C-alpha cells in the first residue's frame, strides 16, 4: 500500500501532535464581562480588560485567550456572577464586578467602603495589596463561591463633594444643605454632617442641581465632568470620601484547571493590568480636576484636622449602618488595616 505525499505529511503531523505535549490542545478561550462601553478613554474598566487580555495571552504563549464582552453583554451584575459561579469548563468566565455584584455573595466587601478610610491612593493600594483584611477576604470569598477574587480594580478617582452654596472645609459646613444621595449609605453620611439626603437618579441630577431641588452631590471628578455638573456647581471639596474600585473575579474551575505556570501568568496579568490602571487613573483624576477648575469651579483640599471632622462625624454612623451587612469583626479589621495603610503610605 502506497502513501501519497499528502498522506505522509498528515501522518507526520499526527505523530508530532501526539509526541509534543499540549500541541494538539486548542487554546482555552475565556469570556471577560464588565460594565461600561468598550472605550479605553472613557471606561477605566475597559482599559483594564484590554491590558489583562494582552498580559494573559502573552504570559501563556497564546494557550489562554480572552474574549472581551463590555456593556454588560453577558448580563447584569447578578446574572454575570451566577454565570461565573456555574461549575464546569464549558464556558469559563472572568468578571469585573462592582459592589453590587460581589456583595450578594460576600457582603463583607462593604467594609472596604467606609467613608474617609484612605488618605491617599497609595494607602488604598497598600490596603488592597497587602492587608490582612484583603487576604482574609480573598480566602473567604473562595471558600464560599469557589471563585477567585484577584484584584480591586481601580476605576476612577476618589469621590469628592460638590455644591453650589458655599465652600465646604469641615463637617460643620454641611449644616442645612440639601444633597443628592445615591443610596441609603450616602443619605446616612449627609445626615451625620447635619445635611439632608434625597435619592435622585443620575439622569435627573443635572436638573435637580440647576433648579435647586438639591444643593450638591458626591462623585469622582470624572463623573462631574461627564455629567457637566460644573455648569451648576461652584464648589468642589477633595475630601477622599471613598476609593472608587471594582473587583476582578475568576471562575474557580478555570483557575484550578491551569498549570502552575499558567495560573501564575493569570495572577501576574491581573496585577500588571491594575498597576497600569492605577497610574492612568491618578493622572486622569488630576486632569479632570484641572478641567473643572478651568471651567470655574473652586477646588479645596481639606487639611488633616479638617478631614478628622469628616471622619469623626461620618464613620460612627456609617459603621453602625454597615454592621448588619458586613459584620462587626470584618469592619473592625478593615478600619484597623486602613489605619495601618495610611501610616505606611506616609513613610
C-alpha positions as CSV (number, residue, x, y, z in Angstrom):
1,X,0.0,0.0,0.0
2,X,1.5,3.3,-1.1
3,X,1.0,6.7,0.7
4,X,0.7,9.9,-1.2
5,X,2.9,12.9,-0.1
6,X,-0.2,14.5,1.5
7,X,-1.0,11.3,3.5
8,X,2.6,11.1,4.7
9,X,2.6,14.7,5.8
10,X,-0.7,14.0,7.6
11,X,0.8,11.0,9.5
12,X,3.9,13.0,10.5
13,X,1.7,15.9,11.8
14,X,-0.4,13.4,13.8
15,X,2.7,11.9,15.3
16,X,4.1,15.3,16.1
17,X,0.9,16.3,17.8
18,X,0.9,13.2,20.0
19,X,4.5,13.4,20.9
20,X,4.6,17.1,21.8
21,X,2.6,17.8,25.0
22,X,-0.1,20.4,24.6
23,X,0.4,20.9,20.9
24,X,-2.9,19.2,19.9
25,X,-4.8,21.1,22.6
26,X,-6.8,24.1,21.4
27,X,-6.3,27.3,23.3
28,X,-8.7,27.9,26.1
29,X,-10.9,30.9,25.4
30,X,-12.2,32.8,28.5
31,X,-15.0,35.3,28.3
32,X,-14.4,38.5,30.2
33,X,-17.5,40.5,31.2
34,X,-17.9,44.0,32.7
35,X,-19.9,47.2,32.7
36,X,-19.5,50.2,30.5
37,X,-18.5,50.8,26.9
38,X,-15.6,49.3,25.0
39,X,-13.8,52.7,25.2
40,X,-10.3,53.0,26.9
41,X,-10.7,56.8,27.0
42,X,-14.0,56.8,28.9
43,X,-14.1,53.5,30.7
44,X,-11.3,52.6,33.0
45,X,-12.6,49.0,33.4
46,X,-12.3,48.5,29.6
47,X,-8.7,49.8,29.8
48,X,-8.1,47.2,32.5
49,X,-9.7,44.4,30.4
50,X,-7.6,45.3,27.3
51,X,-4.4,45.1,29.3
52,X,-5.4,42.0,31.2
53,X,-6.2,40.2,27.9
54,X,-2.8,41.3,26.5
55,X,-0.8,40.1,29.5
56,X,-2.7,36.8,29.9
57,X,-2.2,35.9,26.2
58,X,1.5,36.9,26.3
59,X,2.1,35.1,29.6
60,X,0.5,31.8,28.4
61,X,2.0,31.9,24.9
62,X,-1.5,32.2,23.5
63,X,-2.7,29.0,25.2
64,X,-5.3,31.0,27.1
65,X,-7.1,33.7,25.2
66,X,-9.5,36.3,26.5
67,X,-12.7,37.5,24.6
68,X,-14.0,40.8,25.8
69,X,-17.7,41.5,26.5
70,X,-18.2,45.1,27.6
71,X,-21.5,46.9,28.1
72,X,-22.8,44.0,30.3
73,X,-23.3,41.9,27.2
74,X,-23.3,38.7,29.3
75,X,-26.0,40.0,31.6
76,X,-26.4,42.4,34.6
77,X,-24.3,42.2,37.7
78,X,-26.3,39.3,39.3
79,X,-26.6,37.3,36.1
80,X,-22.9,37.5,35.4
81,X,-21.9,36.4,38.9
82,X,-24.3,33.5,38.6
83,X,-22.8,32.6,35.2
84,X,-19.3,32.8,36.6
85,X,-20.1,30.5,39.5
86,X,-21.5,27.7,37.4
87,X,-19.4,24.5,37.6
88,X,-17.6,23.0,34.7
89,X,-15.2,24.2,32.0
90,X,-17.7,24.6,29.2
91,X,-17.8,28.4,29.5
92,X,-15.1,29.8,31.7
93,X,-15.8,33.4,32.8
94,X,-13.8,36.3,34.1
95,X,-15.9,39.1,35.5
96,X,-15.2,42.6,36.7
97,X,-17.9,43.2,39.3
98,X,-18.9,46.2,41.2
99,X,-20.0,46.1,44.9
100,X,-23.5,45.3,43.5
101,X,-22.1,42.1,42.0
102,X,-19.8,41.0,44.9
103,X,-22.0,42.0,47.9
104,X,-24.8,39.5,47.4
105,X,-22.4,36.6,47.9
106,X,-19.9,38.5,50.1
107,X,-21.5,41.5,51.8
108,X,-18.4,41.9,53.9
109,X,-16.9,43.7,50.9
110,X,-18.8,46.8,52.0
111,X,-16.3,47.2,54.9
112,X,-13.8,48.5,52.3
113,X,-16.1,51.4,51.5
114,X,-16.3,53.1,54.9
115,X,-16.1,56.9,54.2
116,X,-12.7,58.6,54.6
117,X,-10.8,55.3,55.2
118,X,-7.9,56.2,53.0
119,X,-5.9,59.4,53.0
120,X,-4.4,58.7,49.6
121,X,-4.3,56.5,46.5
122,X,-1.1,54.9,47.9
123,X,-2.9,54.0,51.1
124,X,-5.8,52.4,49.2
125,X,-3.3,50.4,47.1
126,X,-1.4,49.2,50.2
127,X,-4.7,48.1,51.8
128,X,-5.8,46.1,48.7
129,X,-2.4,44.6,48.1
130,X,-1.0,43.7,51.5
131,X,-3.6,44.0,54.3
132,X,-4.8,41.1,56.4
133,X,-8.4,42.2,55.6
134,X,-7.8,41.7,51.8
135,X,-6.1,38.4,52.3
136,X,-8.9,37.2,54.6
137,X,-11.5,38.4,52.1
138,X,-9.9,36.5,49.2
139,X,-9.8,33.3,51.2
140,X,-13.4,33.7,52.5
141,X,-14.7,34.6,49.0
142,X,-13.1,31.5,47.5
143,X,-14.4,29.3,50.4
144,X,-18.0,30.5,49.8
145,X,-18.1,30.6,46.0
146,X,-15.2,28.5,44.6
147,X,-14.2,31.5,42.5
148,X,-11.1,33.7,43.0
149,X,-11.1,37.3,44.0
150,X,-7.9,38.6,42.4
151,X,-7.8,42.4,42.3
152,X,-9.6,45.5,43.4
153,X,-9.5,47.2,40.0
154,X,-9.1,51.0,40.1
155,X,-11.8,52.6,38.1
156,X,-11.6,56.3,38.9
157,X,-10.5,58.9,41.4
158,X,-11.8,59.3,45.0
159,X,-15.3,60.6,45.4
160,X,-15.5,64.3,46.1
161,X,-18.2,66.7,47.4
162,X,-19.6,69.5,45.2
163,X,-22.2,72.1,45.9
164,X,-23.4,75.5,44.8
165,X,-23.9,77.3,48.1
166,X,-20.6,77.6,49.9
167,X,-17.1,76.2,50.3
168,X,-17.1,73.1,52.5
169,X,-13.9,72.8,54.5
170,X,-15.2,70.8,57.5
171,X,-18.2,68.7,58.5
172,X,-20.0,71.6,60.2
173,X,-20.1,73.4,56.8
174,X,-22.8,70.9,55.6
175,X,-25.4,72.2,58.1
176,X,-28.7,72.9,56.4
177,X,-27.6,71.9,52.9
178,X,-29.6,69.5,50.7
179,X,-27.6,66.8,48.9
180,X,-28.4,64.1,46.4
181,X,-27.9,60.7,48.0
182,X,-27.2,57.9,45.5
183,X,-28.1,55.2,48.1
184,X,-29.0,54.7,51.7
185,X,-25.4,54.9,52.8
186,X,-24.9,58.3,51.3
187,X,-28.1,59.6,52.9
188,X,-26.8,58.4,56.3
189,X,-23.5,60.2,55.5
190,X,-25.1,63.5,54.9
191,X,-27.3,63.3,58.0
192,X,-24.2,62.7,60.1
193,X,-23.0,66.1,58.9
194,X,-26.3,67.9,59.6
195,X,-27.4,68.0,56.0
196,X,-30.2,66.1,54.3
197,X,-30.0,63.5,51.6
198,X,-32.5,62.9,48.8
199,X,-32.4,60.0,46.4
200,X,-32.2,61.3,42.8
201,X,-31.3,59.2,39.7
202,X,-28.2,60.2,37.8
203,X,-30.2,61.1,34.7
204,X,-32.1,63.7,36.7
205,X,-29.2,65.1,38.8
206,X,-28.2,67.9,36.5
207,X,-31.7,69.5,36.5
208,X,-32.1,68.9,40.2
209,X,-28.9,70.8,40.9
210,X,-29.9,73.5,38.4
211,X,-33.3,74.1,39.8
212,X,-32.2,73.9,43.5
213,X,-34.0,70.7,44.4
214,X,-30.7,69.8,45.9
215,X,-27.6,71.9,46.6
216,X,-24.9,69.3,46.0
217,X,-23.8,65.8,45.4
218,X,-20.7,63.5,45.6
219,X,-18.9,61.8,42.7
220,X,-15.3,61.4,41.3
221,X,-14.2,64.4,39.3
222,X,-14.5,62.3,36.1
223,X,-18.3,61.9,36.7
224,X,-18.7,65.6,37.5
225,X,-17.1,66.3,34.1
226,X,-19.1,63.6,32.4
227,X,-22.4,65.0,33.6
228,X,-21.4,68.6,33.0
229,X,-22.2,69.3,36.7
230,X,-19.5,72.1,36.7
231,X,-22.2,74.2,35.0
232,X,-24.4,74.0,38.0
233,X,-21.9,73.6,40.8
234,X,-19.4,76.1,42.1
235,X,-17.5,74.4,45.0
236,X,-15.5,71.2,44.9
237,X,-14.2,69.6,48.1
238,X,-11.5,67.0,47.5
239,X,-12.1,65.0,50.7
240,X,-11.2,61.5,49.5
241,X,-14.6,60.2,50.5
242,X,-14.4,56.7,49.1
243,X,-12.0,54.8,46.9
244,X,-13.6,54.1,43.5
245,X,-13.0,50.4,42.5
246,X,-14.5,47.2,41.2
247,X,-13.3,43.6,41.6
248,X,-11.8,41.0,39.3
249,X,-13.4,37.6,39.9
250,X,-12.2,34.5,38.1
251,X,-14.1,31.2,37.6
252,X,-12.7,28.6,40.1
253,X,-12.9,25.6,37.7
254,X,-10.9,27.5,35.1
255,X,-8.2,28.6,37.5
256,X,-7.9,25.2,39.1
257,X,-7.5,23.5,35.7
258,X,-4.5,25.6,34.8
259,X,-0.9,24.5,35.2
260,X,1.0,26.3,37.9
261,X,2.8,28.3,35.2
262,X,-0.4,29.5,33.6
263,X,-2.1,30.2,36.9
264,X,0.9,32.4,37.8
265,X,0.6,34.1,34.5
266,X,-3.1,35.0,35.0
267,X,-2.4,36.3,38.6
268,X,0.5,38.4,37.3
269,X,-1.6,39.7,34.4
270,X,-4.3,40.8,36.8
271,X,-1.7,42.7,38.9
272,X,0.2,44.2,36.0
273,X,-3.1,45.5,34.4
274,X,-4.1,47.0,37.7
275,X,-0.8,48.8,38.1
276,X,-1.3,50.4,34.7
277,X,-4.9,51.4,35.7
278,X,-3.7,53.0,38.9
279,X,-1.2,55.1,37.0
280,X,-3.6,56.1,34.4
281,X,-6.4,56.9,36.8
282,X,-4.1,59.1,39.0
283,X,-3.1,61.1,36.0
284,X,-6.7,61.3,34.7
285,X,-8.1,62.3,38.0
286,X,-5.8,65.3,38.2
287,X,-6.6,66.2,34.6
288,X,-10.3,66.1,35.4
289,X,-9.9,68.3,38.5
290,X,-7.8,70.8,36.5
291,X,-10.6,70.8,33.8
292,X,-13.3,71.6,36.4
293,X,-11.2,74.4,37.9
294,X,-10.6,75.8,34.4
295,X,-14.4,75.8,33.9
296,X,-14.9,77.9,37.0
297,X,-15.1,75.5,40.0
298,X,-13.3,76.3,43.2
299,X,-11.4,73.2,44.4
300,X,-10.4,72.8,48.0
301,X,-8.3,70.1,49.7
302,X,-9.1,69.9,53.4
303,X,-6.3,69.8,56.0
304,X,-5.7,66.8,58.2
305,X,-7.5,68.5,61.0
306,X,-10.5,69.3,58.8
307,X,-10.5,65.7,57.4
308,X,-10.8,64.5,61.0
309,X,-14.0,66.4,61.4
310,X,-15.5,64.4,58.5
311,X,-14.2,61.1,59.8
312,X,-15.4,61.6,63.4
313,X,-18.9,62.7,62.3
314,X,-19.4,60.2,59.5
315,X,-17.7,56.9,60.4
316,X,-19.6,56.0,63.6
317,X,-23.0,56.5,61.9
318,X,-21.9,54.7,58.7
319,X,-20.2,51.8,60.6
320,X,-23.3,51.3,62.7
321,X,-25.4,51.0,59.4
322,X,-22.8,48.6,57.9
323,X,-22.7,46.2,60.9
324,X,-25.9,44.4,59.7
325,X,-24.3,44.0,56.3
326,X,-20.6,43.4,56.9
327,X,-20.4,42.2,60.5
328,X,-18.6,43.9,63.3
329,X,-15.4,41.8,63.1
330,X,-14.9,42.5,59.4
331,X,-15.5,46.2,59.9
332,X,-13.0,46.4,62.8
333,X,-10.4,44.6,60.8
334,X,-10.9,46.8,57.8
335,X,-10.6,50.0,59.8
336,X,-7.5,48.7,61.6
337,X,-5.9,47.8,58.3
338,X,-6.8,51.1,56.7
339,X,-5.2,52.9,59.5
340,X,-2.0,50.9,59.1
341,X,-2.1,51.5,55.3
342,X,-2.4,55.3,55.9
343,X,0.6,55.3,58.2
344,X,2.7,53.2,55.8
345,X,1.8,55.5,52.9
346,X,3.3,58.4,54.7
347,X,6.7,56.8,55.1
